[in-house]
């Protein structure tokens, strides 16, 4: 019998009940996140998965290598009960409400900090640790994913962090990543803009009368329509653009630009979605329109303000009889 890391647990007969215990704590994570586990197994970044009570469900090979504790030693244990010596960079012990796992669980948002963790050999290592809450379909956080790297590791690849967010938040209906992935991408785009002046735009889209479609044709038809809409966004977007299902029938896109005026061309491309999006259900063609708002980043923007402005434009677009797409050039 194997545990979540692939180790043979039956090779330890001196620990009766340990096999069942590890399978119990890890089973739900394995069944629900096979793609995420496969990704983390292969990553050169330390990764572990926690329950909100700090029980370790998964501990990847890179974590074993970095800290010296094996998966078998960690899985099924509460990390706070292990000799990890977690402390802030000023050497103050991390405990209680200041624990990044507690903060991420309480806020529902990723928490990143620089901290020390203690290796099994007793040596402290300076790390950048990020805890990402994973919510179920009801919005309840059941697990937290941590990924950490030594701050002295020159080979650290930021792209791998995005891969974790994208995989962990992927929406099974539209196959688009979820809101948290987009929030990470927008944070990065904002940082690049402030450093280099490279502009970007945010697209906010909403399917018109979606609830009426569900009520008239059934939820299966509504799901098909959302799936078709997600495909259409990728079709009319460019390779560098990123899209997510923001929630419900709302979608958000990050559009990379050379010049702010490029949103005029983007609007013309996405107008094809705004005109009509349709699917066929039981031989019947179900059509709907979408309202879209697109806005370019401004010097005084935050991620929240630019998304809110794009959302506002989307609502203005809903009021139009034709061409339900509004950009900065329409203001």
Rosetta blueprint (number, residue, H / E / L):
1 X L
2 X E
3 X L
4 X L
5 X L
6 X L
7 X L
8 X E
9 X H
10 X H
11 X H
12 X L
13 X L
14 X L
15 X L
16 X L
17 X L
18 X H
19 X H
20 X H
21 X H
22 X H
23 X H
24 X H
25 X H
26 X H
27 X H
28 X H
29 X H
30 X H
31 X H
32 X H
33 X L
34 X H
35 X H
36 X H
37 X H
38 X H
39 X H
40 X H
41 X H
42 X H
43 X L
44 X L
45 X L
46 X E
47 X E
48 X E
49 X E
50 X E
51 X L
52 X L
53 X L
54 X L
55 X E
56 X E
57 X E
58 X E
59 X E
60 X L
61 X H
62 X H
63 X H
64 X H
65 X H
66 X H
67 X H
68 X L
69 X L
70 X L
71 X H
72 X H
73 X H
74 X H
75 X L
76 X L
77 X L
78 X E
79 X H
80 X H
81 X H
82 X L
83 X L
84 X L
85 X L
86 X L
87 X E
88 X E
89 X L
90 X L
91 X L
92 X L
93 X E
94 X L
95 X L
96 X H
97 X H
98 X H
99 X L
100 X H
101 X H
102 X H
103 X H
104 X H
105 X H
106 X H
107 X H
108 X L
109 X L
110 X L
111 X E
112 X E
113 X E
114 X E
115 X E
116 X E
117 X E
118 X E
119 X L
120 X L
121 X L
122 X L
123 X L
124 X E
125 X E
126 X E
127 X E
128 X E
129 X E
130 X E
131 X E
132 X E
133 X E
134 X E
135 X E
136 X L
137 X L
138 X L
139 X L
140 X L
141 X E
142 X E
143 X E
144 X E
145 X E
146 X E
147 X E
148 X E
149 X E
150 X E
151 X L
152 X L
153 X L
154 X L
155 X L
156 X L
157 X L
158 X H
159 X H
160 X H
161 X H
162 X H
163 X H
164 X H
165 X H
166 X H
167 X H
168 X H
169 X H
170 X L
171 X L
172 X L
173 X L
174 X L
175 X L
176 X L
177 X E
178 X L
179 X H
180 X H
181 X H
182 X H
183 X H
184 X H
185 X H
186 X H
187 X H
188 X H
189 X H
190 X H
191 X H
192 X H
193 X H
194 X H
195 X H
196 X H
197 X L
198 X L
199 X L
200 X E
201 X E
202 X E
203 X E
204 X E
205 X E
206 X E
207 X E
208 X L
209 X L
210 X H
211 X H
212 X H
213 X H
214 X H
215 X H
216 X H
217 X H
218 X L
219 X H
220 X H
221 X H
222 X H
223 X H
224 X H
225 X H
226 X H
227 X H
228 X H
229 X H
230 X H
231 X H
232 X H
233 X H
234 X H
235 X H
236 X H
237 X L
238 X L
239 X L
240 X L
241 X L
242 X E
243 X E
244 X E
245 X E
246 X E
247 X E
248 X L
249 X L
250 X E
251 X E
252 X E
253 X E
254 X E
255 X E
256 X E
257 X L
258 X L
259 X L
260 X H
261 X H
262 X H
263 X H
264 X H
265 X H
266 X H
267 X H
268 X H
269 X H
270 X H
271 X H
272 X H
273 X H
274 X H
275 X H
276 X L
277 X E
278 X E
279 X E
280 X E
281 X E
282 X L
283 X L
284 X E
285 X E
286 X E
287 X E
288 X E
289 X L
290 X E
291 X E
292 X E
293 X E
294 X E
295 X E
296 X E
297 X L
298 X L
299 X L
300 X L
301 X L
302 X L
303 X H
304 X H
305 X H
306 X H
307 X H
308 X H
309 X H
310 X H
311 X H
312 X H
313 X H
314 X H
315 X H
316 X H
317 X H
318 X H
319 X L
320 X L
321 X L
322 X L
323 X L
324 X L
325 X E
326 X E
327 X E
328 X H
329 X H
330 X H
331 X L
